[in-house]
């Protein structure tokens, strides 16, 4: 019998998640060498710690291979279109805050809002013969957002890293990315649009609705959640 | 539920019916170059079509419908006039509704003809209605051409009309534009300052990216000119609102629309076409007295249609998508024709849904 808890395998997200569980007297630790992704749990019997990349946690929860998982709202909503049916949000954890925003060059003094972006995109397409490119790794969230807002004549180009640099390198005209302080945006001469962010994200504890649980595991899960809530 | 071979057999029967109505049977490839579809529909098509790729041909899509390949084929080597029929799988990516099929069979009938649009519209509708008779479906009809004519006839700048035309198929954005043009909505302080400044360009920020300074300056100039424009007249706005809310049986809808033509005279030719279509439908035995007409019909889901639009719905099964849809797509032939164009109208049926309905009725 065991309840599997998925936690990001490195960095501040892991440390903060470990701290958050500590308040319920549950001690999570990484064991072995720095490079080995193995973990241990003390303070509660029967809980297994599974260390994973934050990006894989939504998929593992949706597949029912882990019962609980800590990961960002952004990653859940980008990767799981029907997340409400697969996952239950247990608690926002109060760290890992980041907004998914659309940003354009600061020199675009005429573009502040999605309205402006749409108008600029129409003119850009007519002038350049291709649609205005937006670099992002959040394809689904950005596309849904732009469709709801009725923005046309853009295209998404995939960027898995250094997204803020794509405008300067002329592989995109605008970007959509996660930002917490806006520092990287400023350093790359970009500004966020003034509309609401596409998504406000933070690290969140999720429960899989599909992971199988026997009666004992169900009790254990209840105890675990009671202690941290 | 009907199985695949039953659906294929039904599709073959329908195609044979269309053949005996004079259509030439055609086949199109399943893999379509993604670029063509993306240029037509924009990024949204990615949520509806499966995209695949290889190193040689780049991105390809599993055909989300037949219209584009059929038009391309006709534009390349079709005789005129032409009638085509086809049957085969289309593929739709489903992200929100697990009950919707991601692969299903469509059977279609398309007419490419230069003379008498009303007759061709009626021919397609009546043929499909006849094939569907017995299933007790509700037909909905509309005409995007009336709204387009209304926009083209507004007493305002070409730039505003072009912006409205661009968003005809995005009702929310269309509405937002209308509101802005009708009351010259207040500007944000930042925007007002930008338009008043002598030198709007902000030299503090380096010029980066492919959108260059002259393009930014051109847009600021356009914003300045637009800010000086008078708002859309209240009469035109009221008539446009009235037009968009027309929802009656066809003859009453026509009478009602004529009232709005007093303030929107540009729609008159489109109304003559509607009248001719109603007559042509009547001549083909369609019960036009009970045929529903909605002026806003087809604006959200049928983006390449620019004239007559229709759909057939199973009212007892609101969970089902429409059993048949169709319309006129002259502009699409212009876009795909590289200079050539031909008026075209057509419709598609879903044999699988037809069988499912007749099973539950039996």
Interface residues (C-beta under 8 A of the other chain):
Chain A: X81 X82 X105 X106 X107 X108 X109 X110 X112 X115 X118 X119 X120 X122 X123 X124 X127 X128 X131 X132 X139 X140 X143 X144 X146 X147 X148 X149 X150 X151 X152 X153 X154 X155 X156 X167 X168 X170 X172 X173 X189
Chain B: X38 X39 X42 X43 X44 X46 X47 X95 X96 X98 X163 X166 X167 X170 X172 X173 X174 X176 X188 X190 X191 X194 X200 X201 X202 X205 X206 X207 X208 X209 X210 X211 X213 X215 X216 X218 X219 X220 X223
